[in-house]
Amino acid sequence: MKQILNGSEIVIECLKEQDVDTVFGYPGGAILNIYDELYKHSDEIHHVLTSHEQGASHAADGYARATGKTGVCMATSGPGATNLVTGLATAYMDSIPVVAITANVGVSLLGKDSFQEIDIKGVTMPVTKHNYIVKEIEDLAPTIRDAFRIAGSGRKGPVLIDIPKDVTAATTYYESVEPEKLYPVCETIQEKDLMEAAQMIAEAQKPFILVGGGCTLSGAFEEVRTLAHKIQSPVCDTLMGKGVFSGLDPLYTGMLGMHGTKASNIGVSRSDLLIAIGCRFSDRVYGNADTFASNAKIIQIDIDPAEINKNIIVDTSIVGDVKAVLTVLNKRISEKEHPEWIAEISELKEKYPLTYHQDKLAGPAIVEKIYDLTGGDAIITTEVGQHQMWAAQFYKYKEPRQFLTSGGLGTMGYGLGASLGAKTARPDKVVVNIAGDGCFRMNMNEIATATRSEIPVIQVVINNHVLGMVRQWQNLFYGQRYSSTTLNDKVDFVKVAEAMGAKARRATTIEEFEAAFKEALAFNEPYLIDCIIDSDEKVWPMVAPGGSISEAFSEEDL
């Protein structure tokens, strides 16, 4: 039934059409009409007021990663809109579906340097899948619907809609529309590509599977596991592919790349066939492109044809939705066994286990304790740096959407906002944000969001009083010249958290950490644990920048 609605009412009705139940944001003058309408529908759409617009964009991202749905954030014009940019770039690099709604000055004021005016469409063009400015009220509903379709289809990504304030007040006819059903990309899957890949798999004696973030985005969990067990192939993953293949499976070898396990890095280097699934071959994965998997033929399966042969030249490729491709491919291949190859990989896993100093509190010990106390069932978000790598290495992810982290952009300050989005989306899950002290201070004001909105996330700060990963590079490659990476200031994170209304404790031993974490689980309130570790703790193994992954080295090698 058609009815006359104003622009703000249309925004809310379109969000309801798309089954949006949560919006993260921060109001301001230009977007007041939309917030006024949001107030009237607070029983249908829950709004989480963050402490900063960047926190809202990261929360929408975390919501999307934890659920597979499209996350939604809002901000006002000018600085409110520009504060979303880092979050949109984070989502763009990792192909996360987010719709950002911003408001702008009135149409007649555009281009006149009006108060809090910015060309946010121009600003965000490089870091969104698509973006719009809606200057006519009649275009508003179709644009919002189109934005959700684009964000959630094909290779997913963020979309921004900028709405001038007078458009939010103008009126037009509105009629509810059933959301367009989104189908996986199948039309690009070619029979000859499937046949060629199946033949290569049949001939391989040392296959290796590399799982990337596309497997999570397409929901190809069972299909990947079926393939691996059908052909008895070891499996490694990228940072974004964590949990697609269970970390408890005997075929799993750990992460590949700069801080991947030696078993994965050496194993891929010895393999005769690498099956890369939903992986775009980041430089942190392949190291040196000329020597990467030099003994192997490579099959790349990805939804985006632009990623084929972009960074690594492959022998064959299949373009299409990963789940759809594997569903067909698994039917084309026969069961195979590779006992000698599996034994060789098992020997590598035994010879090169992940290790750390156990005589003092260390990052890996903290992550392992979190794993034990959560039964491996928590959602882990992280910031970026050493703690991120430890969280990837030492928590055994059994399911997808358990590990939420900024992989492509490497955004310090991402994790706390993402944890709020994840916990809002999945209140049934324990959600833990693991941060370094350098990252935590960037957006630690979101602790206030957690307490204000009663979102019981557990914030673990692995505090080494330095920018740990940068210091590690300075130590190994810059002659131990620690330029601007020492953070020996007087900030007390426990007092900061308590001042914002959270419970907090400090831990200097693993026993103290265990007691604090158990208390955090029992309290079910926002809780911070400040963990003091050594400034020179390092992430091992490591591949030197631009080096071959087969040359991964550990502390013992030095």
C-alpha positions in Angstrom: 0.0 0.0 0.0 1.4 3.4 -1.0 1.7 6.1 1.7 3.3 9.5 1.8 6.4 9.5 4.0 9.2 11.9 4.6 12.8 11.0 3.9 13.7 10.0 7.4 10.6 7.8 7.6 11.7 6.2 4.4 15.2 5.5 5.7 13.7 3.6 8.7 11.1 1.7 6.7 13.8 0.6 4.3 16.0 -0.6 7.1 13.1 -2.6 8.4 12.6 -4.0 4.9 16.2 -5.3 5.1 15.6 -6.9 8.5 18.1 -4.5 10.2 17.7 -4.9 14.0 20.8 -2.9 15.1 22.4 0.4 14.0 25.6 1.9 15.4 26.2 5.6 15.3 26.5 9.1 16.6 24.1 11.9 15.9 24.6 15.5 14.8 22.7 18.4 13.3 22.5 17.2 9.7 21.2 13.8 10.6 18.8 14.9 13.4 15.7 14.1 11.3 16.8 10.5 10.9 17.6 10.2 14.6 14.3 11.6 15.5 12.6 8.9 13.5 14.9 6.3 14.9 13.8 7.3 18.3 10.2 6.6 17.4 11.1 3.1 16.2 13.5 2.1 19.1 11.4 -0.9 19.8 12.1 -2.3 16.3 15.7 -1.0 15.6 18.2 -1.0 18.5 20.6 2.0 18.3 24.0 1.7 20.0 25.5 5.1 20.7 29.3 4.8 20.3 31.9 7.1 21.8 33.3 8.0 18.3 32.1 7.5 14.8 35.1 5.3 14.0 33.9 3.0 16.8 30.5 2.9 15.1 32.0 1.8 11.7 34.1 -0.9 13.4 31.1 -2.1 15.4 29.0 -2.4 12.2 31.9 -4.3 10.7 32.2 -6.6 13.8 28.4 -7.2 13.7 28.7 -8.2 10.0 31.7 -10.6 10.5 30.0 -12.3 13.5 26.7 -12.9 11.7 27.2 -12.8 7.9 24.5 -10.0 7.8 25.1 -6.5 6.6 26.2 -4.1 9.4 24.8 -0.6 9.5 26.3 2.6 10.9 25.3 6.2 10.9 27.0 9.6 11.2 26.3 13.2 10.7 27.9 15.5 8.0 31.5 16.8 7.9 33.7 15.4 10.6 31.1 12.8 11.6 31.2 11.4 8.1 35.0 11.5 7.7 35.4 9.7 11.1 33.8 6.7 9.4 36.4 6.5 6.7 39.0 4.3 8.4 36.2 1.8 9.3 34.9 1.8 5.8 38.5 1.2 4.4 38.9 -1.7 6.9 35.7 -3.3 5.7 36.6 -2.7 2.1 40.0 -4.4 2.3 38.4 -7.5 4.0 35.2 -7.5 1.8 32.8 -7.0 4.7 29.2 -5.9 4.0 28.5 -2.6 5.7 26.0 0.1 4.8 27.0 3.6 6.1 24.3 6.3 6.2 25.5 9.9 6.5 23.6 13.1 6.3 24.9 16.3 4.6 23.9 19.9 4.4 20.9 20.8 2.3 21.1 20.4 -1.5 21.2 24.2 -2.1 24.3 24.5 0.3 26.3 21.7 -1.3 29.6 22.9 -2.8 29.6 26.2 -0.9 31.9 25.2 2.0 28.9 25.3 4.3 29.3 24.5 8.0 30.2 20.8 8.4 30.0 20.1 4.7 32.3 17.6 3.1 32.1 15.7 -0.2 32.0 12.4 1.6 31.0 10.7 -1.7 34.3 11.8 -3.2 36.3 11.1 0.0 35.0 7.5 0.2 35.1 6.5 -3.5 38.4 4.6 -3.2 37.3 2.7 0.0 33.8 1.7 -0.8 32.3 -0.9 -3.2 29.9 1.9 -4.2 28.5 5.1 -2.8 25.7 7.6 -3.4 24.5 11.1 -2.7 20.7 11.2 -2.9 19.6 14.7 -4.0 16.0 13.7 -5.0 13.5 12.2 -2.4 12.1 9.9 -5.1 15.5 8.2 -5.4 15.9 7.5 -1.7 14.2 4.2 -1.2 15.6 2.6 -4.4 19.1 3.8 -3.5 18.9 2.2 0.0 17.7 -1.0 -1.4 20.4 -1.0 -4.1 23.0 -0.3 -1.4 22.1 -3.4 0.6 22.0 -5.5 -2.6 25.5 -4.3 -3.6 27.0 -4.7 -0.1 25.8 -8.3 0.3 26.2 -9.7 -3.2 29.2 -10.9 -5.2 32.4 -9.9 -3.5 30.9 -8.2 -0.5 31.9 -4.7 0.7 30.9 -1.4 2.3 28.5 1.0 0.6 27.9 4.6 1.7 24.7 6.6 1.2 24.9 10.4 1.8 21.6 12.2 2.2 21.2 16.0 2.3 19.2 17.2 5.3 16.4 18.7 3.2 15.9 15.3 1.5 15.4 13.7 4.9 12.5 16.2 5.4 11.0 16.1 1.9 8.0 13.8 1.2 7.1 11.3 -1.5 5.1 8.2 -2.0 6.5 5.0 -0.4 5.5 1.4 -0.8 7.1 -1.5 1.0 9.1 -3.9 -1.2 10.3 -7.4 -0.5 14.1 -7.4 -0.5 15.7 -8.8 -3.6 16.9 -12.3 -3.0 20.7 -12.6 -3.5 22.1 -15.5 -5.3 25.7 -16.8 -5.4 27.8 -16.0 -8.4 27.6 -19.1 -10.5 27.4 -17.9 -14.1 31.2 -17.5 -14.3 31.9 -21.1 -13.4 33.3 -22.7 -16.5 33.1 -26.5 -17.2 36.6 -26.5 -18.7 38.1 -24.9 -15.6 36.4 -27.5 -13.3 37.7 -30.3 -15.5 41.2 -28.9 -15.5 41.2 -28.5 -11.7 39.8 -31.9 -11.1 42.5 -33.4 -13.4 45.3 -31.5 -11.5 43.9 -32.8 -8.1 43.8 -36.4 -9.4 47.4 -36.2 -10.5 48.8 -34.5 -7.4 50.9 -36.5 -5.0 51.6 -33.6 -2.5 48.4 -31.4 -2.5 48.1 -28.5 0.0 44.9 -26.4 0.5 45.1 -22.7 1.4 41.9 -21.3 2.9 41.2 -17.6 2.7 38.5 -15.2 3.9 36.3 -15.8 0.9 35.5 -19.2 2.4 34.0 -17.5 5.4 32.1 -15.0 3.3 30.6 -17.6 1.1 29.8 -20.0 3.9 31.9 -22.8 2.3 32.8 -24.5 5.6 31.5 -28.0 5.0 32.6 -27.9 1.4 36.2 -27.1 2.3 36.3 -29.8 5.0 34.8 -32.3 2.5 37.5 -31.5 -0.1 40.4 -31.8 2.4 39.3 -35.2 3.7 38.3 -36.5 0.3 41.8 -36.0 -1.1 43.7 -36.3 2.2 45.3 -32.9 1.9 46.9 -30.8 4.6 45.3 -27.4 5.1 46.7 -24.0 6.1 44.9 -20.7 6.2 45.3 -17.0 6.0 44.5 -14.6 8.8 41.1 -14.1 7.3 40.4 -17.8 6.8 40.7 -18.8 10.5 38.1 -21.3 11.7 36.8 -22.4 8.2 38.9 -25.5 8.7 39.0 -26.6 12.4 42.2 -25.9 14.2 41.7 -29.3 16.0 41.7 -31.3 12.8 44.8 -33.5 12.3 45.1 -32.2 8.7 45.4 -28.6 9.9 48.9 -27.1 9.8 48.4 -23.5 11.0 48.6 -20.1 9.3 50.7 -19.5 6.2 53.0 -16.5 5.6 55.1 -14.0 7.5 54.1 -15.3 10.9 52.8 -18.7 9.8 54.0 -22.0 11.1 57.1 -23.6 9.7 54.9 -26.7 8.9 52.7 -24.6 6.7 55.4 -22.5 5.1 57.8 -25.4 4.4 54.9 -27.7 3.5 53.5 -25.4 0.8 57.0 -24.9 -0.5 57.4 -28.7 -0.9 53.9 -29.3 -2.3 53.2 -30.2 -5.9 49.7 -28.6 -6.0 48.4 -25.6 -4.0 44.6 -25.2 -4.0 44.0 -21.6 -3.0 40.4 -21.1 -2.1 38.9 -17.6 -1.4 42.4 -16.2 -1.1 43.7 -13.1 -2.9 47.4 -13.8 -2.1 48.4 -10.9 0.1 52.1 -10.0 0.3 52.0 -11.1 3.9 51.0 -14.6 2.7 53.4 -15.2 -0.2 56.5 -13.3 0.9 58.5 -13.5 -2.3 56.3 -14.0 -5.4 59.1 -15.4 -7.5 59.8 -18.3 -5.0 56.3 -18.8 -3.6 55.2 -22.5 -4.0 57.8 -22.8 -6.7 57.5 -26.6 -6.8 53.7 -26.6 -7.1 51.0 -26.0 -9.7 48.5 -23.6 -8.4 44.7 -23.6 -8.6 43.0 -20.4 -7.5 39.3 -20.3 -6.7 37.9 -16.8 -6.1 34.7 -14.8 -6.8 36.6 -11.8 -8.2 38.3 -12.3 -11.6 40.5 -9.2 -10.8 42.3 -11.3 -8.2 43.3 -14.1 -10.6 47.0 -13.7 -11.5 47.1 -10.3 -9.8 49.8 -11.1 -7.2 50.7 -14.8 -8.0 50.6 -16.3 -11.4 48.5 -19.5 -11.3 48.1 -22.6 -13.5 44.4 -22.6 -13.6 41.5 -20.8 -11.9 37.8 -21.1 -11.3 35.9 -17.8 -10.9 32.7 -17.9 -8.9 31.2 -18.2 -5.4 33.5 -20.5 -3.5 30.7 -22.6 -2.0 29.1 -23.0 -5.4 32.4 -24.0 -7.0 33.3 -26.5 -4.3 29.9 -28.1 -4.3 30.4 -29.0 -8.0 34.1 -29.7 -7.8 33.7 -32.1 -4.9 31.5 -34.2 -7.1 34.1 -34.3 -9.9 36.9 -35.7 -7.8 37.6 -39.2 -6.4 38.8 -40.1 -2.9 42.6 -40.2 -2.7 45.1 -41.0 0.0 48.6 -39.6 0.4 50.0 -41.4 3.4 53.7 -40.5 2.7 52.8 -36.9 2.2 50.7 -36.7 5.3 53.5 -38.4 7.3 55.9 -35.8 6.0 53.7 -32.9 7.1 53.1 -34.6 10.5 56.8 -34.8 10.9 57.1 -31.0 10.2 54.4 -30.3 12.7 56.2 -32.3 15.4 59.6 -30.9 14.5 58.5 -27.2 14.4 55.8 -26.6 17.0 54.9 -23.1 18.1 56.8 -22.3 21.3 57.3 -19.3 23.7 59.0 -18.4 26.9 57.1 -20.0 29.8 59.2 -18.6 32.6 57.2 -15.4 32.7 53.8 -14.0 31.6 53.8 -13.9 27.8 51.3 -13.1 25.1 51.0 -16.7 23.8 50.4 -18.0 27.4 47.5 -15.4 27.8 45.9 -16.5 24.5 46.2 -20.2 25.4 44.6 -19.5 28.8 41.8 -17.7 27.2 41.3 -20.7 24.9 41.2 -23.1 27.9 38.8 -21.0 30.0 36.4 -20.4 27.1 36.5 -24.0 25.8 37.6 -22.7 22.4 34.1 -21.3 21.8 34.6 -17.5 22.3 34.5 -14.9 19.6 37.9 -13.3 19.6 38.5 -9.8 18.2 41.9 -8.2 18.0 43.6 -5.0 17.2 46.8 -5.2 15.1 50.3 -6.2 16.0 52.0 -8.9 18.0 48.9 -9.7 20.1 47.0 -10.2 16.8 49.5 -12.8 15.6 49.5 -14.6 19.0 45.7 -14.7 18.9 45.9 -16.2 15.4 48.6 -18.7 16.4 47.6 -20.0 19.8 43.8 -19.9 19.9 42.4 -23.0 18.1 39.4 -21.8 16.1 36.9 -24.6 15.5 34.3 -22.6 13.6 34.2 -19.7 11.2 33.3 -16.2 12.4 35.2 -16.8 15.7 38.2 -14.6 14.8 37.4 -11.0 13.8 40.4 -9.0 12.9 41.6 -6.3 10.4 43.6 -8.3 7.9 44.0 -6.2 4.8 44.2 -2.7 6.2 45.8 -3.6 9.6 43.7 -1.1 11.5 45.0 -0.3 15.0 41.9 0.6 17.1 39.6 -1.8 15.3 39.1 -4.6 17.8 37.2 -2.9 20.7 34.5 -1.5 18.4 34.3 -4.8 16.6 33.8 -6.6 19.8 30.9 -4.4 20.7 29.3 -5.2 17.4 30.0 -8.9 17.7 28.6 -9.1 21.3 25.5 -7.1 20.3 24.9 -9.5 17.4 25.8 -12.7 19.4 24.9 -12.1 23.1 25.1 -15.9 23.6 28.8 -15.9 22.9 31.7 -14.8 25.2 33.4 -12.0 23.3 37.0 -11.1 24.1 39.0 -8.3 22.5 42.8 -8.9 22.6 44.7 -5.6 22.2 48.2 -4.3 22.6 48.7 -1.2 24.7 49.5 0.9 21.7 46.3 -0.1 19.9 44.1 0.1 22.9 44.8 3.7 23.6 43.6 4.6 20.1 39.9 3.8 20.7 39.8 2.9 24.4 36.9 5.5 24.8 34.7 2.7 23.5 34.9 1.1 27.0 32.4 3.9 27.8 30.1 2.5 25.1 30.4 -0.9 26.6 29.4 0.3 30.1 26.7 2.8 28.9 25.0 0.1 26.7 25.8 -2.7 29.1 27.7 -4.8 26.5 29.7 -7.3 28.5 32.9 -7.6 26.5 36.1 -8.7 28.0 39.0 -6.4 27.1 42.5 -8.0 27.5 45.4 -5.6 27.1 48.7 -7.3 26.4 50.8 -4.5 27.8 54.5 -4.4 26.9 54.8 -0.6 27.1 56.0 -0.5 23.5 54.6 -0.7 19.9 55.5 -4.4 19.9 55.5 -5.3 16.3 57.2 -2.2 15.1 59.8 -2.6 17.8 60.3 -6.2 16.7 61.2 -5.0 13.2 63.4 -2.3 14.7 65.2 -5.0 16.7 65.7 -7.3 13.8 66.1 -5.0 10.8 66.9 -1.5 12.1 69.9 -2.0 14.3 67.8 -1.8 17.5 67.1 1.9 17.0 63.8 2.2 18.8 62.5 5.4 17.2 59.2 6.5 18.8 58.1 3.0 19.8 58.6 3.1 23.6 55.4 3.9 25.5 56.8 4.3 29.0 54.1 6.9 29.9 52.0 7.1 33.1 48.7 5.9 31.7 47.0 3.4 34.1 44.6 1.3 32.0 42.9 -0.2 35.1 42.1 3.3 36.4 41.0 4.4 33.0 38.6 1.5 32.7 37.3 2.0 36.2 36.7 5.7 35.5 34.5 4.7 32.5 32.5 2.3 34.7 34.1 -1.0 33.9 35.6 -3.5 36.3 39.3 -4.0 35.9 42.3 -5.8 37.2 46.1 -6.0 36.5 47.9 -9.3 36.0 51.7 -9.9 36.1 51.6 -13.7 36.3 49.5 -16.4 34.5 47.9 -17.2 37.8 46.7 -13.6 38.3 45.4 -13.6 34.7 43.5 -16.8 35.2 41.9 -15.5 38.4 40.9 -12.2 36.7 39.6 -13.9 33.6 37.4 -16.3 35.6 36.1 -13.3 37.5 35.3 -11.5 34.2 33.4 -14.5 33.0 31.4 -14.7 36.2 30.6 -11.0 36.4 29.3 -10.8 32.8 30.0 -7.1 32.7 32.5 -4.9 30.8 35.8 -6.0 32.2 39.4 -5.0 31.4 42.5 -7.0 32.3 45.9 -5.2 32.0 48.5 -7.9 31.4 52.1 -6.7 31.9 54.6 -8.6 29.7 58.2 -8.1 28.6 59.0 -5.4 26.1 61.1 -7.6 23.9 58.7 -10.5 23.6 58.6 -11.5 19.9 56.3 -13.3 17.5 57.9 -16.4 16.0 58.3 -17.8 13.4 58.9 -14.9 11.1 59.7 -14.4 7.4 61.8 -11.4 6.6 60.0 -8.8 4.4 60.2 -9.9 0.8 61.8 -13.2 1.9 60.8 -16.7 0.8 58.3 -18.4 3.1 60.5 -21.5 3.1 63.0 -19.4 4.9 60.9 -18.7 8.0 63.1 -18.4 11.1 62.6 -18.7 14.8 64.5 -17.4 17.8 66.5 -20.6 17.9 67.6 -20.0 14.3 69.1 -16.6 15.2 
